[in-house]
Amino acid sequence: MAEQKFDLVVIGSGPAGEAAAMSAAKKGLRAAVIEKRQVVGGNCTHKGTIPSKALRHSVKQLMRYNTQSVFRALGEPRRLTFPQVMQTVNKVISYQVEMHTACYARNRVELIVGEARFRDTNSVEVLLPDGATEIISSEKFIIATGSRPYRPADVDFGHARVYDSDTILDMQHTPHSIMIYGAGVIGCEYASIFAGLGVKVDLINTRGSLLEFLDDEISDALSYHLRDMGVTVRHREEYAKVVPTDSGVIMEMQSGKRIHADALLWCNGRTGNTSGLGLDSIGLEANHRGQLSVDEHYCTEVDNVYAVGDVIGWPSLASASYDQGRAVAAAIVGRGHRIIEDAPTGIYTLPEISSVGKTESELTAAKVPYEVGRALFKHTARAQISGERVGMLKILFHIETGEILGIHCFGAEAAEIVHIGQAIMKQPAPNNSIDYFVNTTFNYPTMAEAYRSAALDGLNRVARL
Ligand SMILES: Cc1cc2nc3c(=O)[nH]c(=O)nc-3n(C[C@H](O)[C@H](O)[C@H](O)COP(=O)(O)OP(=O)(O)OC[C@H]3O[C@@H](n4cnc5c(N)ncnc54)[C@H](O)[C@@H]3O)c2cc1C
């Protein structure tokens, strides 16, 4: 059995693992990444962020073609099948794999394809694709093995009409109807995608409103626009039984309802990928969701074993995973620590949603005196030109200091637009004030105009004593 030794071994090549390994190599460590998939990129590239965003982009283009009058001169509205849009998605995945693979050679990070399992705190056994095993030793380890969809035992995921967010990408047909169980971010995004493809969607939410962590006004807007696209949103429902048949899936609800669709997409919960890691060999234990706890240096209870990304739970975003990867590499070489807790929310529904900072409910509960400024996209020149008039930008700010406390946005490119406000929020006082948007010249016509309109609207509301 061959044996290799490194300063740092990272298990998993998703955003967290890649960022940690590249950053550590740049800091002079001899680093390796072990990845059980034949190609790098993690679930982010192959099952999660990238495919879902590429799918959504194609569907959005299709919707623009079908709804904007300028295209009627080219012909009638068209349909695309799910496998057709997946062809473009697969191209994007290949570009991503090519780009990420090049990073390994460029940064001299050794890539080992195989499944890693701890033997002890300084070595792992790697099961190679040809069935052979290899022992890899290292001073330090980073677990960046990500997460997978949670699969309850009483749902038959082997049935051809039952999908989760990983297997849906292999669907070879376009159903007439689909029920999506779980109305979290992934469920809402797929509800938009399927509705945009003209599929009848039932979105089943176990809670009382959509994405309760959002500002109420934005959550209400999402409900309105999903329903406007034809999605049936059902709140406060829990399944009692899932019955797949030859022609579809019937879901019996605890409320006594029976919902039927051609296919079921299960989007309720995720589990950390820790079960195959041999954690007991190093005295570590994951929680009931398969997640690991870490300290402010992303170190687990074993002092040379670290963990980052989805495997440590919240916020379970690719954006935060990249930053956690860089932060853990800095912590390992003794260059301080940074806990990533201020990631903005980017939700790629149709319309797109993004926010950063506090919501109105949070500020009200904390008795912070704030005011709100709003701008509707339909009143900006840029939105009128692009034809994407649905949307709103909302700025929450302190009435005494003008400090920006929250930015909440929905509509086209919301996830980009939010960064303008985020950059100002991050400035030290008094430069983090809403006044910036009134006193600065922006390109015109751009969506930055929405910031100016929202700022003026908000400042005009402030009651002066
Ligand atoms: C449908 C969907 C949409 C999403 N959209 C967004 C979005 O728009 N924006 C956003 O920021 N986030 C989004 N996310 C979340 C994002 O994909 C994850 O937060 C991110 O992938 C986590 O990165 P990671 O590095 O922790 O792990 P992952 O990307 O999960 O990668 C972990 C890797 O570890 C490997 N591995 C596991 N066990 C072993 C082992 N024992 N040995 C070797 N290798 C192993 C796996 O094969 C995998 O390649 C989405 C997720 C889903 C499911």
The ligand as an SDF file (V2000), in Angstrom:
LIG
                    3D

 53 58  0  0  0  0  0  0  0  0999 V2000
  -30.2480   22.9850   -5.5320 C   0  0  0  0  0  0  0  0  0  0  0  0
  -29.2430   23.8290   -4.7790 C   0  0  0  0  0  0  0  0  0  0  0  0
  -29.0880   25.1570   -5.1130 C   0  0  0  0  0  0  0  0  0  0  0  0
  -28.1510   25.9590   -4.4360 C   0  0  0  0  0  0  0  0  0  0  0  0
  -28.0140   27.2690   -4.7880 N   0  0  0  0  0  0  0  0  0  0  0  0
  -27.1030   28.0420   -4.1470 C   0  0  0  0  0  0  0  0  0  0  0  0
  -26.9160   29.3970   -4.5330 C   0  0  0  0  0  0  0  0  0  0  0  0
  -27.5740   29.9000   -5.4320 O   0  0  0  0  0  0  0  0  0  0  0  0
  -25.9840   30.1410   -3.8950 N   0  0  0  0  0  0  0  0  0  0  0  0
  -25.2260   29.6060   -2.8840 C   0  0  0  0  0  0  0  0  0  0  0  0
  -24.3660   30.3350   -2.3390 O   0  0  0  0  0  0  0  0  0  0  0  0
  -25.3770   28.3130   -2.4940 N   0  0  0  0  0  0  0  0  0  0  0  0
  -26.3030   27.5290   -3.1030 C   0  0  0  0  0  0  0  0  0  0  0  0
  -26.4560   26.2140   -2.7340 N   0  0  0  0  0  0  0  0  0  0  0  0
  -25.6410   25.6720   -1.6330 C   0  0  0  0  0  0  0  0  0  0  0  0
  -24.2400   25.2980   -2.1240 C   0  0  0  0  0  0  0  0  0  0  0  0
  -24.3080   24.4350   -3.2340 O   0  0  0  0  0  0  0  0  0  0  0  0
  -23.4890   24.6340   -0.9760 C   0  0  0  0  0  0  0  0  0  0  0  0
  -23.5150   25.5220    0.1250 O   0  0  0  0  0  0  0  0  0  0  0  0
  -22.0590   24.3360   -1.3570 C   0  0  0  0  0  0  0  0  0  0  0  0
  -22.0070   23.3890   -2.3910 O   0  0  0  0  0  0  0  0  0  0  0  0
  -21.2890   23.7880   -0.1500 C   0  0  0  0  0  0  0  0  0  0  0  0
  -19.9610   23.6130   -0.5170 O   0  0  0  0  0  0  0  0  0  0  0  0
  -19.0270   22.5650    0.2120 P   0  0  0  0  0  0  0  0  0  0  0  0
  -17.6600   22.8500   -0.2850 O   0  0  0  0  0  0  0  0  0  0  0  0
  -19.2810   22.5810    1.6610 O   0  0  0  0  0  0  0  0  0  0  0  0
  -19.4690   21.1120   -0.2880 O   0  0  0  0  0  0  0  0  0  0  0  0
  -19.9800   20.4790   -1.6170 P   0  0  0  0  0  0  0  0  0  0  0  0
  -20.1340   21.4260   -2.7290 O   0  0  0  0  0  0  0  0  0  0  0  0
  -21.1820   19.6920   -1.1830 O   0  0  0  0  0  0  0  0  0  0  0  0
  -18.7980   19.4660   -2.0060 O   0  0  0  0  0  0  0  0  0  0  0  0
  -18.3850   18.4540   -1.1350 C   0  0  0  0  0  0  0  0  0  0  0  0
  -17.5340   17.4540   -1.9060 C   0  0  0  0  0  0  0  0  0  0  0  0
  -16.9940   16.4970   -0.9870 O   0  0  0  0  0  0  0  0  0  0  0  0
  -16.9450   15.2440   -1.6370 C   0  0  0  0  0  0  0  0  0  0  0  0
  -16.8800   14.1760   -0.6180 N   0  0  0  0  0  0  0  0  0  0  0  0
  -17.8300   13.8610    0.2980 C   0  0  0  0  0  0  0  0  0  0  0  0
  -17.3920   12.8510    1.0880 N   0  0  0  0  0  0  0  0  0  0  0  0
  -16.1430   12.5260    0.6530 C   0  0  0  0  0  0  0  0  0  0  0  0
  -15.1780   11.5680    1.0740 C   0  0  0  0  0  0  0  0  0  0  0  0
  -15.4030   10.7520    2.1060 N   0  0  0  0  0  0  0  0  0  0  0  0
  -13.9930   11.5070    0.3950 N   0  0  0  0  0  0  0  0  0  0  0  0
  -13.7460   12.3420   -0.6640 C   0  0  0  0  0  0  0  0  0  0  0  0
  -14.6280   13.2680   -1.0880 N   0  0  0  0  0  0  0  0  0  0  0  0
  -15.8110   13.3750   -0.4320 C   0  0  0  0  0  0  0  0  0  0  0  0
  -18.2150   15.2160   -2.4540 C   0  0  0  0  0  0  0  0  0  0  0  0
  -18.1110   14.2730   -3.5180 O   0  0  0  0  0  0  0  0  0  0  0  0
  -18.2960   16.6540   -2.9420 C   0  0  0  0  0  0  0  0  0  0  0  0
  -17.6750   16.7840   -4.2020 O   0  0  0  0  0  0  0  0  0  0  0  0
  -27.3820   25.3900   -3.3970 C   0  0  0  0  0  0  0  0  0  0  0  0
  -27.5390   24.0300   -3.0530 C   0  0  0  0  0  0  0  0  0  0  0  0
  -28.4630   23.2560   -3.7390 C   0  0  0  0  0  0  0  0  0  0  0  0
  -28.6150   21.7980   -3.3570 C   0  0  0  0  0  0  0  0  0  0  0  0
  1  2  1  0
  2  3  1  0
  2 52  2  0
  3  4  2  0
  4  5  1  0
  4 50  1  0
  5  6  2  0
  6  7  1  0
  6 13  1  0
  7  8  2  0
  7  9  1  0
  9 10  1  0
 10 11  2  0
 10 12  1  0
 12 13  2  0
 13 14  1  0
 14 15  1  0
 14 50  1  0
 15 16  1  0
 16 17  1  0
 16 18  1  0
 18 19  1  0
 18 20  1  0
 20 21  1  0
 20 22  1  0
 22 23  1  0
 23 24  1  0
 24 25  2  0
 24 26  1  0
 24 27  1  0
 27 28  1  0
 28 29  2  0
 28 30  1  0
 28 31  1  0
 31 32  1  0
 32 33  1  0
 33 34  1  0
 33 48  1  0
 34 35  1  0
 35 36  1  0
 35 46  1  0
 36 37  1  0
 36 45  1  0
 37 38  2  0
 38 39  1  0
 39 40  1  0
 39 45  2  0
 40 41  1  0
 40 42  2  0
 42 43  1  0
 43 44  2  0
 44 45  1  0
 46 47  1  0
 46 48  1  0
 48 49  1  0
 50 51  2  0
 51 52  1  0
 52 53  1  0
M  END
$$$$
